[in-house]
Amino acid sequence: MFGIVRPCSHRLGEGLKSQWMAHLCGLCLALRSDHGQFARIVTNYDGLLISVLTEAQADPTAGGQRRTAGPCPLRGMRTASVVHGEGARLAAAVSLVLASAKVHDHVADRDGLLARRPVALAARRVARSWGRAGARSGSAVGFDTAVLVDAVDRQIGLEALAGPGTPILEVTEPTETATAAAFAHTAVLAGRPGNAGPLAEAGRLFGRLAHLLDAVEDRQADAASGAWNPLTATGTSLTEARRLADDALHGIRLALREVDWGPGVSPEKHSTDGKLAHLLLAHELRRSVDRAFGTESCGHAPEGVFGRAPRSAFGHAPDGVFRHAPEGAFGPPRQGAPYDPQGPHAPQTPGSPRGGNPFGGEPPRPGKRGLWAGCAAAIGLCCTCKVCCADEYEGPWSRKKREGWCSDCGDCDCSCCEACQCCECCECCSCCDCGL
């Protein structure tokens, strides 16, 4: 899975989580049905936004948009209701074409194993087949994928010409054009052509964000490997990149307010499907920006960097720092208490005779698993979704304790956020009055 919009199930809630999973599984199954099992590897979080937008605009009385899928290991061998229809097929077509372009880009850059000629030849063959398959799927739903291919070709030329002083928005333009076309076509599929304009604007800004965040996240790795990075090549600072990202977020919110989600539905009170689209594009997208720039998911950067100080569990600390009680403010530790550093139960240092174990001896450690036993454990972790959903799980081979991918999702420490889902009380996104 890849993509910049990666919502946490704890924030989505049970209802929106099931909606989101229905679109994710629908995209995966659309890829399998039309293009075979191997095509499912291009399933991505951003691609399912196409499916979400299509269903959000569709007439809820039309029916035929959902079907029951069979058991899947990634769902713990449970059946589920998944999205079925043109929105999922359009998302599959876009995912295939963009994945094809990404593989071609990696081959051109000779990244990793792709520097070896036999691997590069195989990757090119796979990329070409994905490109043709995406064009067929796009044509079936009335979408011309040539706009995506043209954007990829222009991207290569622009990167070759970009240098210090080149506006970063010139480099992001092809990505903006491609995503704008894909977002706008969801209005055509849903039978709401009036939404094409605002959705094209939202898609254009989303493409800008996707390009900027990818550049920010890869900046250090590209510098170490000598790879091309748009921020480094154009001399764009992180402060300027953050300003452009925040402007894009604001523009997406304004564009979404112009979208007609259905009769009698105002921008502040979306339908169930429109609510998911708004939450992903207005709220989760902001968290993606904060994550890429290393700021808190519900706050902003320290004072003097992006203009705001980090937030503690009890509000903003003075001067952008967290205050601690002075030593001895609560009295010295009780003699002999377990936490008394001079007490009999004080833990020993690693170099002490007891080896760091307060009860003496080396603590027992489980032995590593062999190759096949580890593979069996890894399959079990995937089938039970512990890798992404558990607070802590045991590594399949090393048996070391690891945190689940969503274990740190509870990073919003404002109690009212359980109700509003956007930390409006913390002034994080007070520009949005949607009530989510």
N, C-alpha and C positions, 0 to 999 in steps of 0.2 A: 504494500500500500504506500502511496505517496501523494503529496498534495499539501497545500498550505492551510486549508480549512480542515482541522482535525478536532471536531468537538468531543467533549468528554461526556460520557453517559450520565455522570452525576449531575451535570448542569442541565442536560437536556430534559431530564425527567422521564418517567416511564412512557408517557404518550408520545412525545416527540422522538424519543429514542427508537421506539418501534417504527415510527414513520421513516426515520433516517436509515435504519437497517433495511427497511423494505426497498428503499431506493438503491442502497449499496448492493444488496443481493440481486436486485433487478438488473443492475448494470452488469454484474458478474455473469448472471445467467444469460443475458442478451449476447454477451461476447461468446459464451460457450455455444449457444444455439446457432448463431450465425457463422461463427468462425473457428469453432473447435476448442478443445480443452486448453491448449497452450495459449490461446489469446486471452485467457482470463488473467494472465500475468500483468496486463496493462490496466487492470482495475485500479482506479485511483479516486481519492476523496473529492478532488475538484471536479472531475468529470460528472459525478452524480449530481452536481448543482444544475446541470442541464435538465436532468430528469425531474429534479425538485421543482424547478421553475415551470416546466411544462405542465406538471400535474397541478401546481398551485393555481394556474390560470384556467385549467380545463373546467368544463361544466361538471359539477359533482353528480348530477343526475344522469350523465351519459352512461356510466357503468363500463365494465370491461377493462378497467385500468389496473386491476389487481388479480392475481391468481395465487393458488397455494403451491408452494415449492416443496419438493421432497426433502428428506433429511440431508443435512450437510455437516461434515466434521467441524467446520468453523462455527456452527451454531449448536455444538454439542449434540449432533445427530437429532435435531428437532426440525419439524416442519415449520414453515413460516409463510405469511402473506407477503408477497413481493410485487413490486411494480412491473407491469407488463404493458407494452405498447410502444408508440412511436417515440415518446420521450426517452425511454431506455435505449432504443435503437440509435437515436441521434447521439446520445451520450457515448454509446459504444463506438460509433463512427468517429467522433471527435477524439476519443481516447486513443484509438488505433492510429489515426493520422499523426497526432502529436507524439505518440510513442515512437512511431517510425522516424519522425524528424529528430527526436532526441537520440535514438540509436545512431543515425547517420552523423549527428554532431559529435558523439563520443568516438565514433570510428575516425572521423576527420582529425580529432584531437589526439588520437592514439592513447586513450585512457586505459590504464590497467592492462588487462589481458587482451584488449582490443589492439594493442601495439603489435601483437603477433599476427602474422598474415593469415594463417588458416582460420583463426577465431574471427578476424575482421571480415573475411569473405563470408563466413557463416552468418555473422551479424548483419551484413548488408543484404543477404538473401532474405533473412527474416524481416528486416525493415521494409524491403520492397513488397513482400507479400502482405504485410500489415497495411502499407499505404494503399495497395489495390483493394484490399478488403474494406478499408475505411471508406474509399470512394464508392464502392458498391452499396454499402449500408447507407451512406449519406444520400446517394441518388434515390434509394428506395423510399426515403422520407422527404424527398424534395430539397435536399441541402447539397449545394455544390461545394465539395471539399477543395476545389481548386483555389479558393480564397485562403485556405490554410496552407496549402503547398506553396502558393505564391508568397505568403508571409514568411515562411521558412527560408525560401530562396533569397528574399530581400534581406532577411536578418543576417545571413552570412556575408552579403556584400556590405551592409552597414557596419558590421563588426570589423571588417577588414579596413574600412576607411576611418573608423573612430579613433580619436586621439585626445590628448589633453586639450581641454577647452570645448570639446564637442558636447552639446547639451545632452544630458542623459535621456531626455524624452525622445530624442531622435533614434536612440538605440532601442527603446521600448516600443516604438510605434508599430512594428509588425506584429508583436504579441497582442497589442491593444486591438488592432484591426481584426485579428483572427478570433479573439474571444468576443468581440462586439458582434461579429456575424453569427457566431454560435448562439449567443444569448438572444439575439433578435429573432432567430428562427424558431425559438420556443413559442413566441407569440403567434407565429403562423400555424404551428402544429396545434396549438390550443384554440385556434379560431378567434383570436383577439389581436388583429393586425394593428390596432391602435396602441398596443403596448410595445411595438417593435422599436420605436424611438427611444423611450426611456430605458428599455432593457439593453439596447445597443450602447447607450451611454454607461450604464452600470457594467456591462461587459468590457467596454474599453478601459474603464478605471480598474476593474478587476485584473485585466491583463497587465496593466501597469504595475499593480501591486505584486502580482505573481513574479514578474520579472525583477522588480526591486528586491523583494524578500529573498528570492533565490540568490541574487548577487550578494546580499548582505550575509546570508548564512554561509556562502562558499568563499567569502572574501579571504579569510585566513588560509584555508586549504589551497585556494588557487595561488596565493602568494608563495606558499611553501613549495608547490609543484611547478610554478612558473606558468600556470594556465591563464588564459585570457579571462578577465573579469571586467564587466562594464563599469563598475565604480572606480576601479584602479585605472583602467584605460582612459577614462574621461576625466579623472581627477575629481570626482564627485565625493564630497565628504559625507560621513554618516549623518551629520546634522541636517544637511540638505536632503539626503535620502529619506530621513524621518519626516521632514517637512512635506515632501512630496507624497509620502505614504499617508500621512494624516489628511492631507487635502483630498487624496483619492477616497479615503474612508468617508469623509464628509460628502463628497460628490455621489458616492454610491447610495448613501442614505437619502439624499435629495431625489435621486433618480427613482428609487423604490417607492417614494411617496406618489409618484406620477403613474405607477402601474395600477391597472384595474384588476384587482384580484377576484372580483365577482360582484354581482348586483348588491348594492347596499352595504358593501364592506368598506369601511374607511381605513386609511393607512394606519391609524392607531389601534384598530381592533380587527386584526386579520382573521381570516378563516383558519382552520387547522393547518391546511397545506401552506397558505400564505404566511402563517406564523413561523413555520419551519424555514421557509425561504428567507424571511426577514431576520430570523435569529442567526442563520448561518452567514448571511452576507453583511449584516450590520453589527452583530455582537461577537460572533466567533471570529470573524475576520479581524476585528480589533485585537482580540487575544493573540491571533497569529502574528500581527505586527509587533505587539509587545514581546512575544516570545522570540521573534527574529532579532530584535534590537536589544534583547537582554534585560528588558524592564519587566516589572511585575505584571501579571495578567490582568490585574484590576487597578493598577496604578500607572505611574509614569516614571520617567528617569529621574535620577538625583538632581538636586538644585544646581543650576549652572550648566547642565548638559543638554536636556531637552526642556528645561523650564519648570520642573516640578520635583518635589522630593518623594522618596519612597514612603509607603504607608505601613505603619505597624498595626498590630492587632487592635490597638486602641486609638487609632488616628495617626495623623502625621507628626513625626517627631520634630522638635525644634531644630532648625539649621540643617535639616536633612540627615540627622544622625539619630541613632537609637540610644536613649539614656538608660543607664543601669544604676542600681542603688549603690551607694558607696560601700566600701568594704566595712563590715561590722555594723551595718545599719540595723540588722535584725539580731545582733548579738553574736558571740562566737559560737561555733558548733559545740553541741553537748559532748563532754568527754565520754569516750567509749561508744558513741553512736556509730552506726554503720558508715555514715558519711564523714566522720571525723578523720582527717588525714593522719592523725597520730594514734588513732585507735587500733585495737587489736584486729579489727576486720578490714583495715585499710587495704585496698588492692595493691599488689606488688608491681614493680616495674618489670618490663620484659627481661632485664638483666638480673633480676633477683633469683635467689635459690629456688623459689617456688614457681618460677617461670611465668609470672603474671597471673596465676590462678590463686585467689584468696583462700582457697581450701586445699592448696597444695597439689603438686603434680600438674601435668599438662592436660588441658581440657580435651575430652574425646572429640575427634573429628571424623565425620563419615568419610569413607574412602571414595575415590572417584569411580564413576561408572565406566565400563568398557564401551567400545564403539557401538555394538548392537543394543546393549542395555540403555545407553544414552539415547539412541535413536528412538527406541520404544518409549522412553520417558518424554522425549520431545514431542512425539505424536500425541501422547496423552495430554500434555500441556496445551497443545493447539486445539485438540478436540474439546477440551473443557474450558477453553478461553482464559486460562489462568495467566497466560503471558501478558494479556492486555488488561484483564479485569481484576486480578487478584492484587491485594495490597502487597503481598510478598509470596514468592514461590522459590522453589529449589531448582538451581540450574541443572539441566538434564545430564550433563557430563561432569561438571566440576562439583555439583551438589552444594555450591555456595548459595547463600540467600541473596536473592535479587528482588528489586522492586518492580511491580507491574507497571506497564506503560501509563496507566491512568491512576497510579497510586498517589501522585502529587497534584491531582486535579483539584483538590480542595484548597486552592490557593487564594480564595476570596474569603477573607476573614470577617466580613461584615454580615451580621446576622440577618439584616433585612434583605440580603441578596437572595435568600431562599425564596422570597416571594417575588422580587422584581426581576431576578436573573440578569440584571445589568448594572448593579452597584450604583444606581442613580443617586442614592443617598451619599455616596462617596465622591460624587462629582466626576465620575469617570466618563460617563456618556450622558450627561444631562441634556445634550443636544437632541436626544432621542426620547420622545414622549410616547413610545408605543406601549408602555406598561408591561413589557416582558421582564 
